[in-house]
Amino acid sequence: MTIQKNGKSIGEQNSIDSLLLNANWDMAKQAIASNGKTIVYVPIIHSPIGIEYFYDNQHSKIDSGNIVRVVSLATSANSTQVKGVQAYYEKVVLQKDIPFEFNGSITAFSIYNKFLYDYTIWDNKIKSHSYISPNKNIGKSNIKSNSIKSNMECEPWGHFTVWSDGSVTLDYTYMVCNDECQSASIGIKNGTEYIRSNCGGGGAGASSDTSVLPMQVRVWNNVNDLCLNKVLNKVFSTVTSITSILAKNQFGDYGYFAINVHDSSLPMVNNKIRNGYTDPEITTGADGIRYINIYLNTQTLGYSSEEFVAKTIMHESLHALLITEGFSLKSVDQHNEIANVYIDDLSKSLKNLFSLSDDVAAALSWSGLDYIGLVDAWDNLPSSMRDIYSAIADDYWKGGTAGNRIFPGKCK
């Protein structure tokens, strides 16, 4: 890790020095991943956070190192931490369906204190995850400090946790400035533990001000089909236009909600096949969280392509968003709203997730909105373009040949 200091700012170098100084190397634990790499967890002295790194035995080098906080029900802290890291690595990075004796969450930052990921794993499934993004409810500000240049424009960011009882806590807030800190040190805060650079104006601790809205997408994954499960995780593990929109609009008049995704065989409606369905009824669980239930059709999506599945997941998520905003529950009204407002965001998100041309991304985005006489924006497209888009989308759907094809039993 010392080698990684080369070419870095003073603040980044000091961050690494602080980590190495406070690391308890004698209590390090390791595990071997299914791809042969060694996973190592090193606890930080007097703190529930630690360092994870992945060692490539074949090339004798460290692939990456992160700051992590692992929360588990187990009482054996150190051995449990490395199990949590391994569970994340196998299920999220390698997409392996390997059982683990780990129930809990793992949050990671790069060694330069940049947020990376936050996952909850329960009963061998990825039950939820979140990410941070700019908080538009707090305006940008100019900060003058000895640690940064005078009058630097800084933007507020924040990360929140919604607990099982429905309460919301602010884990930490900080300012992202348009220049690097000239000096920095590691600060470990009691209570909700995290590690951060000591940049001027940054790093406020836990707050009781719940008027600051969380910027995260909360997704509960109850999808059993392994291929559909894989695509679902990919969609919500990537910051795209759609996931950003969902994150910034979760907290409206309805308060906090979670997207609860299932897979099943969906019956036809009015002789029309449904690839997905979003239940308009908002349900409240025993934990106080409000759920929007989305269902993915295994009989069609399970034999299509990853690209078409991703499109369907994002399309249904927009239905969920409109429901929480109190929009009309009529399908035709919601489809017109998606076509008029979100079609470009769908296309951009698909291009971000996959290497797609503009035409293919647009064609997939319009799929599910292609109702003649019902969706005005679709009607307004030239008939030749509608025909091309429909043909492209069909080729990515069940029975087609385009895209990353999936079928039952393919994903392990």
C-alpha positions in Angstrom: 0.0 0.0 0.0 3.0 2.3 0.6 3.8 2.1 -3.1 0.4 3.5 -3.9 1.4 6.8 -2.4 3.6 7.6 -5.4 2.2 10.5 -7.3 -0.6 11.2 -4.9 -1.5 14.4 -3.1 -0.2 15.2 0.4 -3.7 14.5 1.7 -3.9 11.1 0.0 -0.4 10.2 1.3 -1.3 11.1 4.8 -4.5 9.0 4.6 -2.5 5.9 3.7 0.1 6.7 6.5 -2.7 7.0 9.1 -4.2 3.7 7.9 -0.9 1.8 8.1 -0.2 3.3 11.5 -3.5 2.3 13.0 -3.8 -1.1 11.4 -3.6 -4.2 13.7 -1.7 -6.5 11.4 -1.4 -9.2 14.1 -5.2 -9.7 14.0 -5.4 -9.9 10.2 -7.7 -12.6 8.8 -7.7 -14.1 5.3 -9.9 -16.3 3.0 -9.4 -17.8 -0.4 -12.0 -16.7 -3.1 -13.4 -19.1 -5.7 -11.2 -17.5 -8.3 -8.0 -18.2 -6.3 -7.4 -14.7 -5.0 -6.7 -14.1 -1.3 -9.0 -11.9 0.6 -7.4 -10.2 3.6 -9.1 -8.2 6.3 -7.0 -6.1 8.7 -8.8 -4.4 11.7 -8.1 -0.8 12.7 -7.1 -0.4 16.3 -9.9 0.5 18.7 -12.4 0.7 15.8 -15.0 -1.5 14.1 -13.7 -0.5 10.7 -10.8 -2.1 8.9 -8.9 -2.6 5.6 -9.8 -5.1 3.0 -7.5 -6.0 0.1 -7.5 -8.6 -2.6 -4.2 -10.3 -3.4 -3.6 -11.8 -6.9 -1.5 -14.9 -6.1 -0.8 -15.6 -9.8 0.8 -12.2 -10.4 2.0 -11.6 -6.8 0.4 -8.2 -6.4 -2.5 -6.5 -4.6 -5.5 -5.9 -6.9 -7.2 -3.3 -4.7 -7.5 -2.1 -1.1 -10.5 -0.5 0.6 -11.6 0.8 3.9 -14.6 -1.3 5.1 -17.1 -1.4 7.9 -18.7 -4.9 8.3 -21.7 -5.3 10.5 -22.8 -8.8 11.4 -24.9 -10.7 13.9 -22.0 -12.9 14.8 -20.0 -12.2 18.0 -16.6 -13.3 16.7 -15.6 -9.9 15.1 -12.4 -10.5 13.2 -13.3 -13.9 11.6 -16.8 -12.6 10.7 -15.4 -9.4 9.0 -13.5 -11.4 6.4 -16.6 -13.6 5.8 -18.5 -10.5 5.1 -15.9 -9.3 2.6 -15.8 -12.7 1.0 -19.6 -12.9 0.8 -19.6 -9.5 -1.0 -16.8 -10.4 -3.4 -18.3 -13.7 -4.4 -21.9 -12.6 -4.8 -21.4 -9.1 -6.2 -18.1 -9.1 -8.0 -17.9 -12.7 -9.2 -21.7 -13.3 -9.3 -21.3 -16.7 -7.7 -24.2 -18.4 -5.9 -22.0 -19.8 -3.1 -23.6 -20.1 0.4 -22.1 -18.2 3.3 -22.7 -18.1 7.0 -22.9 -14.3 7.0 -25.9 -12.1 7.6 -25.2 -8.4 7.7 -23.9 -5.4 5.8 -20.6 -4.2 4.4 -19.8 -0.6 3.5 -16.6 0.3 1.6 -14.5 3.4 0.8 -11.4 3.6 -1.3 -8.2 4.2 0.6 -8.6 7.8 -0.5 -11.9 8.0 1.3 -14.2 7.9 -1.8 -17.5 6.0 -1.2 -17.6 2.7 -3.2 -20.5 0.5 -2.1 -22.9 -0.5 0.6 -24.6 -4.0 0.6 -26.8 -5.9 2.9 -26.6 -9.7 2.6 -29.3 -11.9 4.2 -30.0 -15.7 3.8 -27.4 -15.9 1.0 -29.1 -13.1 -1.0 -28.3 -9.5 -1.6 -31.2 -7.9 0.1 -30.3 -4.2 -0.4 -27.7 -1.7 -1.2 -27.3 2.1 -1.3 -25.0 4.8 -2.7 -24.4 8.4 -2.0 -24.9 11.3 -4.3 -25.0 15.1 -4.2 -27.7 16.5 -1.9 -29.6 19.1 -3.8 -31.5 20.2 -0.7 -28.4 21.9 0.7 -26.9 24.6 -1.5 -23.3 24.8 -2.6 -21.1 27.0 -0.4 -17.7 28.7 -0.5 -15.3 27.5 2.2 -12.3 29.3 3.4 -9.9 27.2 5.5 -6.2 26.6 6.1 -6.7 23.2 4.7 -7.9 24.3 1.3 -7.4 27.3 -0.9 -9.5 30.3 -0.1 -13.1 30.5 -1.3 -13.3 27.1 -2.9 -16.8 26.1 -4.1 -17.9 23.0 -2.3 -20.9 20.7 -2.7 -22.7 18.8 0.1 -22.9 15.1 -0.1 -24.4 12.7 2.4 -25.1 9.0 3.2 -28.1 7.9 5.2 -29.2 4.5 6.6 -32.8 3.5 6.9 -33.1 1.0 9.8 -35.5 -1.9 10.0 -37.8 0.1 12.4 -38.2 2.8 9.7 -36.0 5.4 11.5 -33.5 7.4 9.5 -30.1 8.2 10.7 -27.5 10.4 9.0 -24.3 8.4 9.0 -22.1 11.3 7.9 -22.0 14.4 5.7 -19.1 16.0 4.0 -18.2 18.7 1.4 -16.8 17.8 -2.0 -14.6 20.7 -3.2 -13.2 21.3 -6.6 -9.6 21.0 -5.5 -7.7 18.5 -3.4 -6.9 19.2 0.2 -3.4 20.4 0.8 -3.1 18.5 4.0 -5.3 15.8 5.5 -5.4 13.2 8.3 -7.6 10.3 9.2 -10.4 10.9 11.7 -12.2 8.0 13.4 -15.5 9.1 14.9 -17.3 7.2 17.7 -20.9 6.0 17.3 -21.4 5.6 13.6 -17.9 4.7 12.5 -16.4 6.0 9.3 -13.1 7.3 8.1 -12.6 10.5 6.2 -10.1 13.1 5.1 -9.9 16.0 7.4 -10.6 18.6 4.7 -11.6 22.0 5.8 -15.4 22.2 6.2 -15.9 18.5 5.7 -16.9 15.6 7.9 -19.8 16.5 10.1 -20.8 13.6 12.2 -24.1 12.0 13.1 -27.0 14.4 12.9 -30.6 14.4 14.1 -31.7 16.6 11.2 -33.8 14.2 9.2 -35.0 17.0 7.0 -31.9 16.4 4.9 -33.1 13.9 2.4 -31.2 10.7 1.8 -29.8 10.2 -1.7 -29.8 6.4 -2.2 -31.7 3.7 -3.9 -33.0 1.0 -1.6 -33.7 -2.3 -3.3 -34.8 -5.6 -1.9 -33.8 -8.5 -4.1 -36.2 -11.5 -3.9 -35.4 -12.8 -7.4 -34.6 -16.5 -7.5 -33.7 -16.8 -11.2 -29.9 -16.4 -11.2 -29.6 -14.6 -14.5 -32.4 -12.1 -13.7 -30.8 -11.7 -10.2 -27.4 -11.0 -11.8 -28.9 -8.3 -14.1 -30.8 -6.7 -11.2 -27.7 -6.4 -9.2 -25.9 -4.9 -12.2 -28.6 -2.3 -12.8 -28.7 -1.1 -9.2 -24.9 -1.3 -8.6 -24.2 1.2 -11.4 -24.8 4.9 -11.1 -26.8 5.8 -14.2 -29.3 8.5 -15.1 -32.2 6.2 -13.9 -30.6 5.1 -10.6 -29.7 8.8 -9.9 -33.3 9.8 -10.6 -34.6 7.1 -8.3 -32.1 8.1 -5.6 -33.0 11.8 -5.7 -36.8 11.2 -5.6 -37.3 8.5 -3.1 -38.3 10.9 -0.3 -41.5 12.7 -1.4 -44.9 13.0 0.2 -44.9 9.3 0.9 -41.7 9.3 2.8 -39.2 6.5 2.5 -40.0 3.5 0.2 -38.1 0.5 -1.0 -38.3 -1.3 -4.3 -39.1 -4.9 -3.7 -38.3 -7.1 -6.7 -39.7 -10.6 -7.3 -39.7 -13.0 -10.2 -42.7 -15.1 -11.2 -44.8 -16.2 -14.2 -47.1 -13.3 -15.1 -50.4 -14.1 -16.8 -51.4 -12.2 -20.0 -53.7 -9.2 -19.7 -56.0 -8.4 -22.7 -54.2 -11.0 -24.7 -50.9 -9.1 -24.2 -47.7 -10.6 -22.7 -46.3 -8.7 -19.8 -42.5 -8.8 -19.2 -42.9 -7.0 -15.9 -45.5 -5.6 -13.6 -45.4 -3.0 -10.8 -48.1 -3.4 -8.2 -49.7 0.1 -7.7 -50.5 -0.8 -4.0 -47.9 0.6 -1.5 -47.5 -2.0 1.3 -46.0 -1.3 4.7 -43.9 -4.0 6.3 -43.6 -4.9 9.9 -40.4 -2.9 9.9 -42.2 0.3 8.9 -40.7 0.5 5.5 -43.0 1.2 2.5 -42.6 -1.2 -0.4 -43.4 -1.0 -4.1 -43.5 -4.5 -5.4 -42.1 -5.2 -8.9 -42.5 -8.6 -10.6 -40.3 -9.9 -13.5 -41.7 -12.5 -15.8 -39.5 -15.6 -15.8 -41.3 -17.1 -18.8 -40.2 -14.3 -21.1 -37.2 -12.4 -19.6 -35.6 -15.7 -18.5 -35.1 -16.5 -22.2 -34.2 -13.1 -23.5 -31.0 -10.9 -23.1 -29.4 -9.0 -20.3 -30.0 -5.8 -22.1 -33.8 -6.4 -22.4 -34.0 -7.5 -18.7 -32.2 -4.3 -17.7 -34.5 -2.2 -19.7 -37.5 -3.9 -18.1 -36.2 -3.4 -14.6 -35.6 0.3 -15.2 -39.0 0.7 -16.9 -40.8 -0.9 -13.9 -38.7 1.1 -11.5 -40.0 4.3 -13.1 -43.6 3.0 -12.6 -42.6 2.6 -8.9 -41.3 6.1 -8.8 -44.5 7.6 -10.3 -46.6 5.6 -7.9 -44.8 7.1 -4.9 -45.2 10.6 -6.4 -49.0 10.2 -6.4 -49.1 10.1 -10.2 -52.1 8.6 -12.0 -52.3 4.8 -11.5 -53.6 4.3 -15.0 -51.0 2.4 -17.1 -51.6 4.6 -20.2 -50.9 7.8 -18.2 -47.7 6.4 -16.7 -46.5 5.2 -20.1 -47.1 8.6 -21.6 -45.2 10.2 -18.7 -42.2 7.8 -19.1 -42.1 8.4 -22.8 -42.3 12.2 -22.4 -39.9 12.6 -19.5 -37.6 9.6 -19.1 -37.0 8.1 -22.5 -33.6 9.8 -22.9 -32.6 8.8 -19.4 -33.5 5.1 -20.2 -31.4 5.2 -23.3 -28.4 6.8 -21.6 -28.6 4.3 -18.8 -28.6 1.4 -21.1 -25.6 2.7 -23.0 -23.9 3.2 -19.6 -24.6 -0.4 -18.7 -23.8 -2.1 -22.0 -21.9 -1.2 -25.2 -25.0 -0.3 -27.3 -25.4 2.0 -30.3 -27.8 4.9 -30.1 -30.4 3.1 -32.2 -30.3 -0.1 -30.1 -30.5 1.8 -26.8 -33.4 3.9 -28.1 -35.2 0.8 -29.4 -35.0 -1.0 -26.1 -36.1 2.1 -24.2 -39.2 2.4 -26.4 -40.1 -1.2 -25.9 -43.0 -1.4 -23.5 -44.1 2.1 -24.6 -44.9 1.1 -28.2 -48.7 1.4 -28.0 -50.3 2.9 -31.2 -53.1 5.3 -30.2 -52.2 5.2 -26.5 -48.7 6.7 -26.2 -48.6 10.0 -28.1 -44.8 10.2 -28.3 -44.7 6.8 -29.9 -47.4 7.8 -32.4 -45.4 10.9 -33.3 -42.3 8.9 -34.4 -42.1 8.2 -38.1 -43.7 4.8 -39.0 -40.4 3.6 -40.5 -38.6 4.4 -37.3 -41.2 2.6 -35.2 -40.8 -0.5 -37.4 -37.0 -0.4 -37.0 -37.2 0.0 -33.2 -39.7 -2.8 -32.8 -37.6 -5.2 -34.9 -34.5 -4.4 -32.9 -36.2 -4.8 -29.5 -37.8 -8.1 -30.6 -34.3 -9.5 -31.5 -33.2 -8.7 -27.9 -36.3 -10.4 -26.5 -37.4 -14.0 -26.2 -36.7 -15.9 -29.3 -34.2 -13.4 -30.6 -30.4 -13.7 -31.1 -29.1 -10.3 -30.2 -27.4 -9.2 -27.0 -26.0 -11.2 -24.0 -28.4 -14.1 -24.1 -29.7 -15.7 -21.0 -31.6 -18.9 -20.2 -32.4 -21.0 -17.2 -29.4 -22.8 -15.9 -26.9 -20.5 -17.7 -26.0 -18.4 -14.6 -24.3 -20.1 -11.7 
